[in-house]
Amino acid sequence: MTGNEYIKQKRIENHLSIRGLAMSCDIAPRMVSYYEKGEKLLSAMPVNKALRYFDAIGCDIKPFFSFFYPYSSELDSKLSAWAVEHPRCYDTLVLKKKYYLRLAKLKERKRISGKLYDSLMHDYQMIFNKELNGKTSISDEEYRYYILPFNAKLRGMLYALSDNNRIAKQIRISICNTEYSMTDMADFCDITGDHLKRCLDNDARISKMHVISVLKLCYVLGFDFDKVFIGIK
């Protein structure tokens, strides 16, 4: 049985006509027919519509796509390849220079306010001129304790969003807490970097992302799809 056949079966089991299902989830009847016939990709359904659609037929999205459109093994391969291509640098002097230049560019281009720059510079000096001072290299544990949080704070200040954009803000913060760039994340989700950035501008745009891209995003970030996207219908 294909995914398209399965959703048709679920609709029939729930005693819903094509028109009745369409009305209950605010989707055109012809689109319901297209999805059931496989003429439109279920994986390309906007996530807000997918939530309404699958809720109406009594089917959980994550298990459905994991079974009919498996994506985890492909993502695991991509993540493993990324780790090989982007080994961590443990050379203290290299890291110190890297983040100094990054802060200098932010100040020069006026990407952040003077107050935020001072806060970041204070953290920078505490890390490299005090905690790690005199060390030629650091351990992976020290990297996780000092470098990752500093990197996350620096990136987070560049991607500030209002509290009204609950999901967009949560996703951006989580991406900042990883070592993946927006381009990396877009590659994992099989979309372009520009498209991902536009989608993460606010919750309204995220709601229109393809459901499979959202599921991949959640997988990489370790999000619970059902909890994060509740209420976006």
C-alpha positions in Angstrom: 0.0 0.0 0.0 1.3 3.5 -0.9 0.9 6.6 1.2 -1.7 7.9 -1.2 -3.8 4.7 -0.9 -3.4 4.8 2.9 -4.8 8.3 3.3 -7.8 7.4 1.0 -8.4 4.4 3.2 -8.3 6.5 6.3 -10.8 9.0 4.8 -13.2 6.2 4.0 -12.8 4.6 7.4 -13.8 8.0 8.9 -16.9 8.1 6.7 -15.7 11.3 5.0 -16.4 12.2 1.4 -13.8 14.1 -0.6 -15.8 17.2 -0.3 -16.5 16.7 3.4 -12.8 16.2 4.1 -12.0 19.2 2.0 -14.4 21.4 4.0 -13.2 20.1 7.4 -9.6 21.0 6.7 -10.0 24.0 4.4 -8.5 22.4 1.3 -10.0 22.4 -2.2 -11.7 19.2 -3.1 -9.6 18.7 -6.2 -6.5 18.8 -4.0 -7.8 16.0 -1.8 -8.4 14.0 -5.0 -4.9 14.9 -6.3 -3.3 13.7 -3.0 -5.2 10.4 -3.0 -4.3 9.7 -6.6 -0.7 10.6 -6.1 -0.9 13.5 -8.6 0.3 15.9 -5.9 3.1 15.0 -3.5 2.0 14.6 0.1 5.5 15.5 1.2 5.1 18.9 -0.5 1.9 19.8 1.4 2.2 23.0 3.5 2.7 22.0 7.1 -0.4 23.9 8.3 -2.6 22.2 5.8 -1.0 18.8 6.5 -1.8 19.2 10.2 -5.5 19.9 9.4 -5.7 17.2 6.8 -4.1 14.4 8.9 -6.0 15.4 12.0 -9.3 15.1 10.0 -8.5 11.5 8.9 -7.2 10.5 12.3 -3.6 9.9 11.2 -0.4 11.0 13.0 1.9 12.9 10.6 5.3 11.8 12.0 4.7 8.0 11.9 3.0 8.3 8.5 5.9 10.0 6.8 8.5 7.9 8.7 6.9 4.8 7.2 5.8 5.9 3.7 8.5 8.6 3.1 11.4 7.6 5.3 14.0 10.3 5.7 16.0 9.6 8.8 18.6 7.3 7.3 19.3 9.8 4.5 19.6 12.6 7.1 21.9 10.5 9.3 24.2 10.0 6.3 24.2 13.8 5.6 25.0 14.6 9.2 27.8 12.1 9.4 29.3 13.5 6.2 29.0 17.0 7.5 30.9 16.1 10.7 33.7 14.6 8.6 33.9 17.7 6.4 33.8 20.1 9.4 36.1 18.8 12.1 36.3 20.9 15.2 39.3 23.1 15.7 40.9 22.8 19.1 43.8 25.2 18.6 43.3 28.0 21.1 45.1 30.6 19.1 43.2 29.8 15.9 39.9 30.0 17.7 40.9 33.3 19.4 41.8 34.9 16.1 38.7 33.5 14.4 36.3 35.0 16.9 38.2 38.3 17.3 37.9 38.8 13.5 34.2 37.9 13.6 33.5 40.4 16.3 35.6 43.1 14.5 33.5 42.6 11.4 30.3 42.8 13.3 31.4 46.1 14.8 32.7 47.5 11.5 29.5 46.6 9.7 27.3 47.8 12.6 25.4 44.5 12.6 24.8 44.7 16.4 24.5 47.6 18.9 27.5 48.9 20.9 25.9 47.4 24.0 25.7 43.9 22.5 29.2 44.2 21.1 30.5 45.1 24.6 28.7 42.1 26.1 30.2 39.7 23.5 33.7 41.2 23.9 33.5 40.8 27.6 32.7 37.1 27.2 35.4 36.8 24.6 38.0 38.2 26.9 36.8 36.0 29.8 37.2 32.9 27.7 40.4 33.6 25.8 42.3 35.9 28.2 41.3 34.2 31.4 39.8 30.7 31.3 41.8 29.4 28.3 44.8 31.8 28.7 48.1 29.9 28.2 46.6 26.9 26.6 47.8 26.0 23.1 44.9 23.5 22.6 41.7 22.6 24.4 39.8 19.4 24.9 36.4 18.5 23.4 34.9 19.1 26.8 36.3 22.6 27.0 35.1 23.2 23.4 31.6 22.3 24.4 31.7 24.3 27.7 33.3 27.5 26.4 33.2 27.7 22.6 29.8 26.4 21.7 27.9 28.7 24.1 29.8 31.7 23.0 29.2 30.9 19.4 25.5 30.4 20.1 25.3 33.7 21.9 27.0 35.5 19.0 24.8 33.9 16.4 21.7 34.5 18.5 22.2 38.2 18.6 22.3 38.3 14.8 19.0 36.5 14.5 16.8 38.2 17.1 13.0 37.8 16.6 10.1 39.1 18.5 8.4 36.9 21.1 5.3 36.9 18.9 7.0 34.5 16.5 7.1 31.5 18.9 8.1 28.8 16.5 10.4 30.8 14.3 12.2 32.1 17.3 12.5 28.6 18.8 13.9 27.2 15.6 16.4 30.1 15.1 17.7 29.8 18.6 18.1 26.0 18.2 20.0 26.4 15.0 22.3 28.9 16.7 23.0 26.3 19.4 24.3 24.0 16.7 27.4 24.4 14.6 25.4 24.2 11.4 25.0 27.2 9.1 21.7 28.2 7.6 23.1 26.8 4.3 23.8 23.5 6.1 20.3 23.4 7.5 18.8 24.1 4.2 20.7 21.3 2.6 19.5 18.9 5.3 15.9 19.9 4.6 16.4 19.9 0.8 15.5 23.5 0.2 17.5 26.6 -0.7 19.2 28.7 1.9 17.2 31.8 0.9 14.0 29.9 1.2 14.8 28.7 4.6 15.8 32.2 5.8 12.5 33.6 4.5 10.5 30.8 6.2 12.2 31.5 9.5 11.3 35.2 9.4 8.0 34.5 11.1 5.5 31.8 12.1 3.2 32.5 9.1 5.9 31.6 6.6 7.0 28.5 8.5 3.4 27.3 8.4 3.7 27.2 4.6 6.9 25.1 4.5 6.6 21.7 3.0 5.7 19.2 5.7 8.7 16.9 4.8 11.1 19.8 5.2 9.7 20.6 8.6 10.0 17.0 9.7 13.6 17.0 8.6 14.2 20.2 10.4 12.7 18.8 13.6 14.8 15.6 13.2 18.1 17.5 12.9 17.3 19.9 15.9 15.8 17.1 18.0 12.4 18.8 18.2 9.2 17.0 19.0 7.1 17.9 15.9 3.8 17.5 17.7 4.7 19.8 20.5 6.6 22.5 18.6 4.0 22.9 15.8 0.9 22.7 17.9 -1.4 25.6 17.2 0.1 26.4 13.8 -3.0 25.1 11.9 
